[in-house]
């Protein structure tokens, strides 16, 4: 790697650090100015000077703080234009490790500039148009968890060999991040963050396991002083590396297997109980757990229900389908696919094997012949520790056990993720059919108004590239669903109104209501008929106005997502699951949000809850009026509508207030202007 002389040219002595930093900052500011003033076509030619000077600044004490102060200016000058860092709302914390270890100085520097940009946003110094302070803080917390080694460890031999002095840049960055966020809170915040995510029971737990592993490494390192922080980490660490007496010191899979062979029935029962408790407590499964399950299959299968932590419902299902469950454990539950054990346990708890088509469909899944394309995608995304068929089976078990744990990753495929969740929740047989078609045949055929649509014949989907940051089932099925969804939208071109009116019932299933309401004029984007829209929603979904009729099937709806400053971010597809009084007697909407983390601040006091308000694992919730204020389309059964007139005007005004203070602030149509300007309705 070519190194640059960072001393002053022409002088025989090295200037003091402060003077040197000031001289470099003068050059840095000049380079930024040239980039700012350059025409768009000329900016790429000015960028290398900015990045090279930034690298030299970042190597100095105080350099990171100086760059943070210039973060907004750097972004607006175009440093990130045309790169993966141009859209910070889509950045993935797990990818930072690769960038910061790169031997390419430009990659390391631009990643560092991006982190400092997010720090400026998180600290409120930079009001970003698409990333809120909370989102930036959340991202940095995860990034620091995954890269704790940069905060506490010296460069490894490999880093010194490939990066040279460049290896100090990420360390200066993380020291600055820690100082700005607070050393004493880092580990505690990470632990709180991990528990908050685990409360939602996502299917994809890779990032969480990485965070826990880093905490375990820090705990075991005698050179790292965590002070009083890190309380509560033991339960997380032990859930992965030593949940039971025989695995407590993390002895390794082979040693643990040998220990099991010499245990009596009482000791095995203790192991089974310990694993089940840890699994249901955290939603995480230790790699030792599958070793026990496979041992019990051969020697003490009466303890399987104990090892899976099953209630009477799950035990009955296990006894009825013992042979199938045994085959599922042998085929899909390995130390490399431990989460399959949790999916299997929750699937048995749901009792869905009693539905006549599901058990035969699971037998088909066990012997499914995967296409070469499916095998290649699964191996590329998850490695080759187990066969692609076993990896997909893990995904199927998790999806059927955790239908509300599906996430869309960082891709615009919320419609497809929502469809998979609805099918896993409402019609598991249909989901299994979709998996078989996609994984075996490389094609899914759905019908739109009687006409067959092939996923292979469709031109393109909503996503610009094939997503990889997904669970195994989504990885295989979502590209097909995305193309079909986009094709259905194309078939609606020229029709008046929003295409979701026709697409959603055909895409998601007959249980999507054929009645449809929207409060936005598609042509202008202005709010329209808000009063009628809200009355219909209350009359269709609120138990006080619909004859106390519970929601029968999950219903697709569209929301206007806002950030913590209540600014409009975009349209998003979610599912209403139920409407009930919470423990505090507040009427709440419980919904599924196809993100891996659904605890979001939507501004103006609207904080999406994922726990402590009666939520089941994977559900989000909001008080009914707050939810209604972010709603823009919904479906309903036109034959079962409630009483429109009974909704009080004061209730509707409260919802309208929320709406006009947020995403509707600049969408007031002339017909709604008078209402918006009325008493208590200032936009």
C-alpha positions as CSV (number, residue, x, y, z in Angstrom):
1,X,0.0,0.0,0.0
2,X,1.3,3.4,-0.9
3,X,1.7,5.7,2.2
4,X,1.7,9.4,2.2
5,X,4.2,11.7,4.0
6,X,2.1,13.5,6.5
7,X,4.8,16.0,7.6
8,X,5.2,19.5,6.2
9,X,7.0,19.7,3.0
10,X,10.2,21.8,2.9
11,X,10.7,21.9,6.7
12,X,13.2,19.9,8.6
13,X,11.2,19.6,11.8
14,X,7.7,18.1,12.5
15,X,5.3,20.8,13.7
16,X,3.4,20.2,17.0
17,X,0.3,18.1,16.7
18,X,-2.1,21.1,17.2
19,X,-0.3,23.1,14.5
20,X,-0.2,20.1,12.2
21,X,-3.9,19.5,12.6
22,X,-4.7,23.2,11.9
23,X,-2.6,23.1,8.7
24,X,-4.3,19.9,7.6
25,X,-7.7,21.4,8.3
26,X,-6.9,24.4,6.2
27,X,-6.1,22.0,3.3
28,X,-9.2,20.0,4.1
29,X,-11.5,23.0,4.0
30,X,-9.9,24.1,0.7
31,X,-10.5,20.6,-0.8
32,X,-14.2,20.7,0.4
33,X,-14.7,24.1,-1.1
34,X,-13.4,22.9,-4.5
35,X,-15.8,20.0,-4.3
36,X,-18.7,22.3,-3.4
37,X,-18.0,24.7,-6.2
38,X,-17.4,22.0,-8.9
39,X,-20.2,21.2,-11.4
40,X,-21.8,17.7,-11.0
41,X,-19.8,16.2,-13.8
42,X,-16.5,17.5,-12.4
43,X,-17.1,16.4,-8.7
44,X,-15.6,12.9,-9.2
45,X,-12.3,14.6,-10.1
46,X,-12.2,16.7,-6.9
47,X,-13.2,13.8,-4.6
48,X,-9.8,12.0,-4.2
49,X,-8.2,15.2,-2.8
50,X,-11.0,15.4,-0.2
51,X,-10.7,11.8,0.8
52,X,-6.9,11.9,1.0
53,X,-6.9,15.0,3.1
54,X,-9.6,13.5,5.3
55,X,-7.5,10.4,5.9
56,X,-4.6,12.6,7.1
57,X,-6.9,14.6,9.4
58,X,-8.4,11.4,10.9
59,X,-5.0,10.1,11.8
60,X,-4.5,13.1,14.1
61,X,-5.7,13.5,17.7
62,X,-8.9,15.6,17.5
63,X,-9.3,14.8,13.8
64,X,-12.5,12.9,14.2
65,X,-14.1,15.8,16.1
66,X,-13.0,18.2,13.4
67,X,-14.5,16.0,10.6
68,X,-17.7,15.6,12.6
69,X,-18.1,19.4,12.7
70,X,-17.9,19.4,8.9
71,X,-20.2,16.4,8.4
72,X,-23.2,18.3,7.0
73,X,-21.0,20.4,4.7
74,X,-19.2,17.2,3.4
75,X,-22.5,15.5,2.6
76,X,-24.0,18.5,0.9
77,X,-20.8,19.0,-1.1
78,X,-21.4,15.5,-2.6
79,X,-18.8,13.3,-0.9
80,X,-21.3,10.3,-0.8
81,X,-23.0,11.0,-4.2
82,X,-23.1,7.9,-6.3
83,X,-21.8,5.6,-3.6
84,X,-23.4,3.0,-1.3
85,X,-23.3,5.7,1.5
86,X,-25.5,8.1,-0.4
87,X,-28.6,6.7,1.2
88,X,-27.8,6.5,5.0
89,X,-31.4,5.2,5.7
90,X,-30.4,1.9,4.1
91,X,-27.0,1.4,5.6
92,X,-26.5,-2.0,7.4
93,X,-24.4,-2.0,10.6
94,X,-23.1,-5.5,10.0
95,X,-21.4,-4.3,6.8
96,X,-19.3,-1.7,8.6
97,X,-16.7,-4.3,9.7
98,X,-15.8,-5.2,6.1
99,X,-15.5,-1.5,5.2
100,X,-13.3,-0.6,8.2
101,X,-11.0,-3.6,7.6
102,X,-10.5,-2.7,3.9
103,X,-7.1,-2.3,2.5
104,X,-8.5,0.5,0.3
105,X,-7.9,3.8,2.1
106,X,-10.9,5.4,0.3
107,X,-13.3,2.8,1.5
108,X,-12.1,3.2,5.1
109,X,-12.2,7.0,5.0
110,X,-15.7,7.2,3.4
111,X,-17.1,4.7,5.9
112,X,-15.6,6.8,8.7
113,X,-17.0,10.0,7.2
114,X,-20.4,8.3,7.1
115,X,-20.2,7.3,10.8
116,X,-19.3,10.8,11.8
117,X,-22.1,12.2,9.7
118,X,-24.5,9.9,11.6
119,X,-22.9,11.0,14.9
120,X,-23.6,14.6,14.1
121,X,-27.2,13.7,13.3
122,X,-27.6,11.6,16.5
123,X,-26.3,14.6,18.6
124,X,-28.7,17.0,16.9
125,X,-26.1,19.0,15.2
126,X,-27.3,18.1,11.7
127,X,-31.0,17.9,10.9
128,X,-31.0,15.3,8.2
129,X,-33.8,15.1,5.6
130,X,-34.2,11.3,5.7
131,X,-32.5,10.1,8.9
132,X,-33.8,11.1,12.4
133,X,-31.5,11.5,15.5
134,X,-33.0,8.3,17.0
135,X,-32.4,6.3,13.8
136,X,-28.8,7.5,13.7
137,X,-28.2,6.8,17.4
138,X,-29.7,3.3,16.9
139,X,-27.4,2.6,14.0
140,X,-24.3,3.8,15.9
141,X,-25.2,1.7,18.9
142,X,-25.5,-1.4,16.7
143,X,-22.3,-0.5,14.8
144,X,-20.3,-0.1,18.1
145,X,-21.7,-3.4,19.4
146,X,-20.5,-5.3,16.3
147,X,-17.1,-3.6,16.3
148,X,-16.2,-3.5,20.0
149,X,-12.8,-4.9,19.1
150,X,-12.0,-1.6,17.5
151,X,-12.7,0.2,20.8
152,X,-10.7,-2.1,23.0
153,X,-8.2,-4.0,20.9
154,X,-4.9,-3.1,19.2
155,X,-4.5,-3.8,15.5
156,X,-3.9,-7.4,14.7
157,X,-1.0,-8.6,12.6
158,X,-3.3,-9.1,9.6
159,X,-4.6,-5.5,10.0
160,X,-1.1,-4.1,10.3
161,X,-0.1,-6.0,7.2
162,X,-3.0,-5.0,5.0
163,X,-3.7,-1.5,6.3
164,X,-0.5,-0.1,7.9
165,X,-1.2,3.2,9.6
166,X,-4.6,3.2,8.1
167,X,-5.7,0.7,10.8
168,X,-5.6,3.6,13.3
169,X,-8.4,5.5,11.5
170,X,-11.2,3.2,12.7
171,X,-9.8,3.2,16.2
172,X,-9.7,7.0,16.4
173,X,-13.2,7.0,15.1
174,X,-14.5,4.5,17.7
175,X,-12.7,6.2,20.5
176,X,-14.4,9.5,19.5
177,X,-17.8,7.8,19.2
178,X,-17.4,6.3,22.6
179,X,-16.4,9.6,24.1
180,X,-19.4,11.4,22.5
181,X,-21.9,8.7,23.5
182,X,-20.3,7.9,26.9
183,X,-18.0,5.0,27.7
184,X,-19.8,4.1,30.8
185,X,-23.1,3.6,29.0
186,X,-22.0,1.7,25.9
187,X,-22.2,-1.9,27.2
188,X,-25.4,-1.1,29.2
189,X,-27.0,0.5,26.2
190,X,-26.0,-2.4,24.0
191,X,-27.6,-4.9,26.5
192,X,-30.8,-2.8,26.7
193,X,-30.8,-2.6,22.9
194,X,-30.4,-6.4,22.5
195,X,-33.2,-7.1,24.9
196,X,-35.5,-4.6,23.2
197,X,-34.9,-6.3,19.8
198,X,-35.3,-9.8,21.3
199,X,-38.6,-8.8,22.8
200,X,-39.9,-8.6,19.2
201,X,-38.7,-12.1,18.5
202,X,-37.3,-11.5,15.0
203,X,-36.4,-14.6,12.8
204,X,-33.1,-13.0,11.8
205,X,-31.0,-13.0,15.0
206,X,-27.5,-12.9,13.3
207,X,-26.7,-9.3,14.3
208,X,-27.9,-9.9,17.9
209,X,-25.7,-12.9,18.2
210,X,-22.8,-10.9,16.9
211,X,-23.4,-8.3,19.6
212,X,-23.6,-10.8,22.3
213,X,-20.4,-12.5,21.1
214,X,-18.6,-9.2,21.3
215,X,-19.8,-8.6,24.8
216,X,-18.6,-12.1,25.8
217,X,-15.2,-11.4,24.4
218,X,-15.0,-8.1,26.3
219,X,-16.0,-9.9,29.5
220,X,-13.4,-12.5,29.1
221,X,-10.6,-10.1,28.3
222,X,-8.7,-9.1,31.5
223,X,-7.3,-6.0,29.8
224,X,-10.7,-4.5,29.4
225,X,-12.3,-2.8,32.4
226,X,-16.0,-2.5,32.0
227,X,-16.4,-0.9,35.3
228,X,-20.0,-1.2,36.7
229,X,-21.4,-1.6,33.2
230,X,-22.4,-5.0,31.7
231,X,-24.9,-6.0,34.4
232,X,-27.5,-8.3,32.9
233,X,-25.2,-9.5,30.1
234,X,-24.7,-12.9,31.7
235,X,-28.1,-14.2,30.8
236,X,-27.6,-13.2,27.2
237,X,-24.1,-14.7,27.0
238,X,-25.1,-17.9,28.7
239,X,-28.1,-18.4,26.5
240,X,-25.7,-18.8,23.6
241,X,-22.6,-20.3,25.1
242,X,-23.6,-22.2,28.2
243,X,-27.3,-22.4,29.1
244,X,-27.0,-25.6,31.2
245,X,-24.8,-27.2,33.8
246,X,-23.0,-29.5,31.3
247,X,-22.4,-26.6,28.8
248,X,-21.7,-23.8,31.2
249,X,-18.0,-23.3,30.5
250,X,-18.6,-23.6,26.7
251,X,-16.7,-26.9,26.3
252,X,-17.2,-27.4,22.6
253,X,-19.8,-29.5,20.7
254,X,-17.7,-32.7,20.7
255,X,-17.0,-32.6,24.4
256,X,-20.7,-31.8,25.1
257,X,-21.7,-34.8,22.9
258,X,-19.5,-37.0,25.0
259,X,-20.9,-35.7,28.2
260,X,-24.5,-36.5,27.1
261,X,-23.5,-40.1,26.4
262,X,-22.7,-40.7,30.1
263,X,-25.7,-38.9,31.6
264,X,-28.6,-40.6,33.4
265,X,-32.2,-39.7,32.9
266,X,-32.2,-37.1,35.7
267,X,-29.2,-35.3,34.3
268,X,-30.7,-35.3,30.8
269,X,-33.9,-33.9,32.2
270,X,-32.0,-31.1,33.8
271,X,-30.2,-30.3,30.5
272,X,-33.6,-30.3,28.6
273,X,-35.2,-27.9,31.1
274,X,-32.2,-25.6,31.1
275,X,-32.1,-25.3,27.3
276,X,-35.9,-24.8,27.0
277,X,-35.8,-22.1,29.7
278,X,-33.0,-20.2,28.0
279,X,-34.6,-20.5,24.5
280,X,-38.0,-19.2,25.5
281,X,-36.5,-16.5,27.8
282,X,-34.5,-14.9,25.0
283,X,-35.7,-16.3,21.7
284,X,-32.1,-17.4,21.0
285,X,-31.0,-21.0,20.7
286,X,-27.5,-22.2,21.7
287,X,-25.6,-24.4,19.2
288,X,-25.5,-27.0,22.0
289,X,-29.3,-27.3,22.0
290,X,-29.6,-29.3,18.7
291,X,-26.9,-31.7,20.0
292,X,-29.2,-32.5,22.9
293,X,-32.3,-32.8,20.7
294,X,-30.6,-35.2,18.4
295,X,-29.3,-37.2,21.3
296,X,-32.8,-37.4,22.8
297,X,-34.2,-38.7,19.5
298,X,-32.0,-41.8,19.8
299,X,-32.1,-42.4,23.5
300,X,-34.7,-40.5,25.5
301,X,-37.3,-39.2,23.1
302,X,-39.9,-38.8,26.0
303,X,-37.8,-35.8,27.0
304,X,-38.3,-34.0,23.6
305,X,-41.3,-32.0,24.8
306,X,-39.3,-30.9,27.9
307,X,-36.3,-29.9,25.7
308,X,-38.6,-27.8,23.4
309,X,-40.4,-26.2,26.4
310,X,-43.8,-27.2,25.2
311,X,-47.2,-26.6,26.9
312,X,-50.0,-29.1,26.9
313,X,-51.0,-27.9,23.4
314,X,-47.5,-28.4,22.0
315,X,-47.1,-31.8,23.7
316,X,-50.3,-33.1,22.2
317,X,-49.2,-32.0,18.8
318,X,-45.8,-33.6,19.3
319,X,-47.5,-36.9,20.3
320,X,-49.8,-36.9,17.4
321,X,-47.1,-36.1,14.9
322,X,-44.1,-37.8,16.6
323,X,-42.6,-39.3,13.4
324,X,-42.9,-36.0,11.5
325,X,-41.3,-34.0,14.4
326,X,-38.5,-36.5,14.6
327,X,-37.9,-36.1,10.8
328,X,-37.9,-32.3,11.1
329,X,-35.3,-32.4,13.9
330,X,-33.1,-34.8,11.9
331,X,-33.5,-32.7,8.7
332,X,-33.4,-29.1,9.9
333,X,-32.2,-28.8,13.5
334,X,-28.4,-28.7,13.5
335,X,-25.8,-26.8,15.5
336,X,-25.4,-24.6,12.4
337,X,-29.2,-24.0,12.3
338,X,-30.1,-23.8,16.0
339,X,-33.0,-21.3,15.6
340,X,-34.9,-24.1,13.9
341,X,-35.5,-25.6,17.4
342,X,-37.3,-22.4,18.4
343,X,-39.3,-22.3,15.2
344,X,-40.3,-26.0,15.7
345,X,-41.4,-25.4,19.3
346,X,-43.5,-22.4,18.4
347,X,-45.0,-24.2,15.4
348,X,-46.1,-27.1,17.6
349,X,-47.5,-24.5,20.1
350,X,-49.7,-23.0,17.3
351,X,-51.2,-26.5,16.6
352,X,-51.1,-25.8,12.8
353,X,-50.2,-29.4,12.1
354,X,-53.8,-30.3,12.9
355,X,-54.8,-28.5,9.7
356,X,-55.2,-31.4,7.2
357,X,-52.8,-30.1,4.4
358,X,-50.0,-28.9,6.7
359,X,-48.4,-32.2,7.8
360,X,-48.3,-33.6,4.2
361,X,-46.8,-30.3,3.0
362,X,-44.1,-30.5,5.7
363,X,-43.3,-34.1,4.6
364,X,-42.9,-32.7,1.0
365,X,-40.6,-29.9,2.4
366,X,-38.4,-32.5,4.0
367,X,-37.6,-34.2,0.7
368,X,-38.0,-31.1,-1.6
369,X,-35.5,-31.1,-4.5
370,X,-34.1,-27.6,-4.7
371,X,-33.1,-25.9,-8.0
372,X,-29.5,-25.0,-8.7
373,X,-30.5,-21.3,-8.4
374,X,-32.0,-21.8,-4.9
375,X,-29.0,-23.8,-3.7
376,X,-26.6,-21.2,-4.9
377,X,-28.5,-18.3,-3.2
378,X,-28.7,-20.1,0.1
379,X,-25.1,-21.1,0.0
380,X,-24.0,-17.5,-0.9
381,X,-26.1,-16.0,1.9
382,X,-25.5,-18.5,4.7
383,X,-22.5,-20.5,3.8
384,X,-22.2,-24.3,3.4
385,X,-22.0,-25.5,7.0
386,X,-25.3,-27.4,6.3
387,X,-27.1,-28.4,3.1
388,X,-29.3,-25.7,1.4
389,X,-32.3,-28.0,2.0
390,X,-31.6,-28.0,5.8
391,X,-31.1,-24.2,5.7
392,X,-34.4,-23.7,4.0
393,X,-36.1,-26.1,6.4
394,X,-34.8,-24.0,9.3
395,X,-36.4,-20.9,7.6
396,X,-39.7,-22.7,7.1
397,X,-39.9,-23.8,10.7
398,X,-39.0,-20.3,11.9
399,X,-41.6,-18.7,9.6
400,X,-44.4,-21.0,10.6
401,X,-43.5,-20.6,14.3
402,X,-42.8,-16.9,14.2
403,X,-45.1,-15.4,11.4
404,X,-44.6,-12.0,13.0
405,X,-40.8,-12.2,13.1
406,X,-40.4,-11.8,9.3
407,X,-38.3,-8.7,8.3
408,X,-37.7,-7.2,4.9
409,X,-34.1,-6.3,5.6
410,X,-33.0,-3.1,3.9
411,X,-35.0,-3.5,0.7
412,X,-38.2,-2.0,-0.6
413,X,-40.0,-5.3,-0.4
414,X,-42.5,-4.7,2.5
415,X,-45.4,-5.9,0.4
416,X,-43.8,-9.3,-0.1
417,X,-42.7,-9.6,3.5
418,X,-46.2,-8.7,4.6
419,X,-47.7,-11.4,2.3
420,X,-45.4,-14.1,3.7
421,X,-46.4,-13.1,7.2
422,X,-50.1,-13.1,6.4
423,X,-49.8,-16.6,4.8
424,X,-47.7,-18.0,7.7
425,X,-50.2,-16.5,10.2
426,X,-53.4,-17.3,8.3
427,X,-52.8,-20.0,5.7
428,X,-49.6,-22.0,6.4
429,X,-50.5,-24.5,3.7
430,X,-50.5,-21.8,1.0
431,X,-47.1,-20.5,2.3
432,X,-45.6,-24.0,2.0
433,X,-46.9,-24.2,-1.6
434,X,-45.3,-21.0,-2.4
435,X,-42.0,-22.2,-1.0
436,X,-42.2,-25.4,-3.0
437,X,-42.8,-23.6,-6.2
438,X,-40.1,-21.0,-5.7
439,X,-37.4,-23.3,-4.4
440,X,-38.0,-26.3,-6.7
441,X,-39.4,-24.7,-9.9
442,X,-37.8,-21.3,-9.9
443,X,-41.3,-19.9,-10.7
444,X,-44.4,-18.8,-8.9
445,X,-47.7,-18.4,-10.8
446,X,-50.4,-16.2,-9.2
447,X,-53.7,-15.0,-10.8
448,X,-54.8,-11.4,-11.2
449,X,-58.5,-11.0,-12.1
450,X,-58.5,-14.5,-13.6
451,X,-55.3,-14.1,-15.6
452,X,-52.2,-16.1,-14.7
453,X,-49.0,-14.1,-13.9
454,X,-45.6,-15.9,-13.9
455,X,-42.8,-14.6,-11.8
456,X,-40.3,-15.6,-14.5
457,X,-42.3,-13.8,-17.2
458,X,-42.7,-10.6,-15.3
459,X,-40.3,-7.8,-16.3
460,X,-39.0,-6.6,-12.9
461,X,-39.9,-6.0,-9.3
462,X,-40.0,-3.1,-7.0
463,X,-36.5,-3.9,-5.6
464,X,-33.7,-2.8,-8.0
465,X,-31.5,-5.8,-7.0
466,X,-32.0,-9.2,-5.5
467,X,-32.0,-8.8,-1.7
468,X,-29.6,-11.0,0.3
469,X,-30.1,-9.8,3.9
470,X,-33.2,-11.9,4.5
471,X,-34.3,-15.1,6.2
472,X,-33.9,-18.4,4.1
473,X,-37.6,-18.5,3.0
474,X,-37.7,-14.8,2.1
475,X,-34.4,-15.1,0.3
476,X,-35.9,-17.7,-2.1
477,X,-39.5,-16.5,-2.4
478,X,-39.4,-12.7,-2.2
479,X,-37.7,-12.1,-5.6
480,X,-40.6,-14.0,-7.2
481,X,-43.3,-12.2,-5.2
482,X,-41.7,-8.9,-5.8
483,X,-41.9,-9.3,-9.6
484,X,-45.6,-10.5,-9.4
485,X,-46.6,-7.6,-7.2
486,X,-45.0,-5.2,-9.6
487,X,-46.7,-6.9,-12.6
488,X,-50.1,-6.6,-10.8
489,X,-49.4,-2.9,-10.4
490,X,-48.5,-2.6,-14.1
491,X,-51.9,-4.2,-15.0
492,X,-53.6,-1.4,-13.1
493,X,-52.0,1.4,-15.1
494,X,-54.6,3.7,-16.4
495,X,-57.2,2.9,-13.8
496,X,-58.5,5.8,-11.6
497,X,-57.3,5.8,-8.0
498,X,-54.8,3.8,-6.1
499,X,-53.8,0.4,-7.6
500,X,-53.7,-1.3,-4.1
501,X,-57.5,-1.3,-4.3
502,X,-57.2,-4.2,-6.8
503,X,-53.7,-5.5,-6.1
504,X,-54.0,-6.3,-2.4
505,X,-56.9,-8.7,-2.4
506,X,-55.4,-10.6,-5.4
507,X,-51.9,-10.6,-4.0
508,X,-52.6,-11.3,-0.3
509,X,-55.7,-13.5,-0.5
510,X,-59.5,-13.5,-0.5
511,X,-59.6,-12.4,3.1
512,X,-58.5,-8.9,2.2
513,X,-61.6,-6.8,2.3
514,X,-63.0,-5.7,-1.0
515,X,-64.0,-2.4,0.4
516,X,-61.3,0.2,0.0
517,X,-60.7,3.7,1.3
518,X,-57.9,6.1,0.7
519,X,-57.4,9.6,2.1
520,X,-54.9,10.9,-0.4
521,X,-55.6,12.0,-4.0
522,X,-53.3,9.9,-6.1
523,X,-52.8,12.6,-8.7
524,X,-52.0,15.5,-6.4
525,X,-50.9,13.9,-3.2
526,X,-53.4,16.1,-1.3
527,X,-55.5,14.9,1.6
528,X,-59.1,14.3,0.5
529,X,-62.3,13.3,2.3
530,X,-60.6,12.9,5.6
531,X,-63.7,13.0,7.7
532,X,-65.4,10.2,5.7
533,X,-62.2,8.2,5.6
534,X,-61.8,8.3,9.4
535,X,-65.5,7.5,10.0
536,X,-65.2,4.4,7.8
537,X,-62.1,3.3,9.6
538,X,-63.6,3.7,13.1
539,X,-66.9,2.0,11.9
540,X,-64.9,-0.9,10.4
541,X,-62.3,-1.6,13.1
542,X,-63.1,0.1,16.4
543,X,-65.1,-2.3,18.6
544,X,-67.2,0.5,20.1
545,X,-68.5,1.4,16.6
546,X,-68.6,-1.9,14.8
547,X,-70.8,-3.9,17.1
548,X,-67.8,-5.2,19.1
549,X,-66.9,-7.5,16.2
550,X,-63.3,-8.7,16.6
551,X,-61.1,-8.7,13.5
552,X,-61.3,-12.1,11.9
553,X,-58.5,-12.1,9.3
554,X,-55.4,-9.9,9.3
555,X,-55.9,-7.0,7.0
556,X,-53.3,-5.2,4.8
557,X,-53.2,-1.4,5.3
558,X,-50.9,1.4,4.2
559,X,-49.4,4.0,6.5
560,X,-47.5,7.3,6.0
561,X,-44.3,6.7,8.0
562,X,-42.9,9.8,9.8
563,X,-39.6,10.3,11.7
564,X,-39.2,11.5,15.3
565,X,-39.7,15.1,14.1
566,X,-43.0,14.0,12.5
567,X,-41.7,14.6,9.0
568,X,-43.0,12.4,6.2
569,X,-40.6,9.6,5.3
570,X,-42.6,7.4,2.9
571,X,-45.4,5.0,2.4
572,X,-45.2,1.6,4.1
573,X,-47.2,-1.7,4.0
574,X,-48.3,-3.2,7.3
575,X,-50.9,-5.6,8.6
576,X,-53.6,-4.9,11.2
577,X,-53.9,-8.0,13.4
578,X,-56.4,-7.0,16.1
579,X,-57.9,-4.1,18.0
580,X,-58.3,-4.5,21.8
581,X,-58.2,-2.7,25.1
582,X,-54.7,-2.8,26.6
583,X,-54.1,-3.5,30.3
584,X,-54.6,0.3,31.0
585,X,-58.0,0.2,29.2
586,X,-56.7,2.1,26.2
587,X,-58.1,1.0,22.9
588,X,-55.0,0.0,20.8
589,X,-54.4,-1.2,17.3
590,X,-52.0,-4.2,17.3
591,X,-50.2,-4.5,13.9
592,X,-47.4,-6.3,12.1
593,X,-44.6,-4.1,10.7
594,X,-42.3,-6.0,8.3
595,X,-39.1,-4.5,9.7
596,X,-36.6,-6.3,11.8
597,X,-37.0,-3.6,14.4
598,X,-40.5,-2.1,14.8
599,X,-40.0,0.1,17.9
600,X,-40.1,3.5,16.2
601,X,-40.7,7.1,17.1
602,X,-43.1,8.6,14.6
603,X,-43.0,12.1,16.2
604,X,-45.5,14.3,17.9
605,X,-45.6,11.9,20.9
606,X,-46.4,8.9,18.8
607,X,-44.0,6.2,20.0
608,X,-44.7,2.7,18.5
609,X,-44.7,0.2,21.3
610,X,-43.5,-3.4,21.0
611,X,-43.8,-4.5,24.7
612,X,-45.6,-3.6,28.0
613,X,-48.9,-2.7,26.4
614,X,-50.4,-6.2,25.8
615,X,-48.3,-7.0,22.7
616,X,-47.7,-10.5,21.7
617,X,-44.2,-11.4,20.3
618,X,-43.7,-9.6,17.0
619,X,-46.6,-7.2,17.4
620,X,-46.4,-3.4,17.4
621,X,-49.2,-1.2,18.8
622,X,-50.5,2.3,19.1
623,X,-53.6,3.9,20.6
624,X,-56.3,3.8,18.1
625,X,-56.4,7.6,17.4
626,X,-52.6,7.8,16.9
627,X,-52.6,4.9,14.6
628,X,-55.5,6.4,12.5
629,X,-53.5,9.6,12.1
630,X,-50.7,7.7,10.2
631,X,-53.1,5.6,8.1
632,X,-53.7,6.4,4.4
633,X,-55.3,3.3,2.9
634,X,-57.3,0.4,4.4
635,X,-59.6,-2.5,3.3
636,X,-62.9,-3.5,4.9
637,X,-65.8,-5.7,4.2
638,X,-68.5,-3.5,2.7
639,X,-71.2,-5.8,4.0
640,X,-70.1,-5.6,7.6
641,X,-69.6,-1.9,8.1
642,X,-70.5,-0.3,11.5
643,X,-72.2,3.0,12.3
644,X,-70.5,6.0,10.7
645,X,-72.5,8.6,12.5
646,X,-71.7,7.5,16.0
647,X,-68.0,8.5,15.9
648,X,-67.8,11.9,17.8
649,X,-66.4,14.9,16.0
650,X,-64.0,15.6,18.9
651,X,-62.5,12.1,18.3
652,X,-62.0,12.8,14.6
653,X,-60.6,16.3,15.3
654,X,-58.0,14.7,17.6
655,X,-56.9,12.4,14.8
656,X,-56.9,15.2,12.2
657,X,-54.7,17.3,14.6
658,X,-52.1,14.5,14.7
659,X,-52.2,14.2,10.9
660,X,-52.0,17.9,10.0
661,X,-49.1,18.3,12.5
662,X,-47.1,15.6,10.6
663,X,-47.3,14.1,7.2
664,X,-50.4,16.1,6.2
665,X,-48.9,19.5,7.0
666,X,-48.4,20.4,3.3
667,X,-51.1,18.1,1.8
668,X,-54.2,20.1,2.7
669,X,-56.7,20.1,-0.1
670,X,-59.1,23.0,-0.6
671,X,-62.0,20.8,0.5
672,X,-60.3,20.0,3.8
673,X,-58.7,23.4,4.4
674,X,-61.7,24.8,6.3
675,X,-61.8,21.8,8.6
676,X,-58.1,22.0,9.2
677,X,-58.3,25.6,10.1
678,X,-61.2,25.1,12.5
679,X,-60.9,25.3,16.3
680,X,-58.4,22.8,17.6
681,X,-57.3,21.8,14.1
682,X,-54.4,24.1,13.2
683,X,-52.1,22.2,10.8
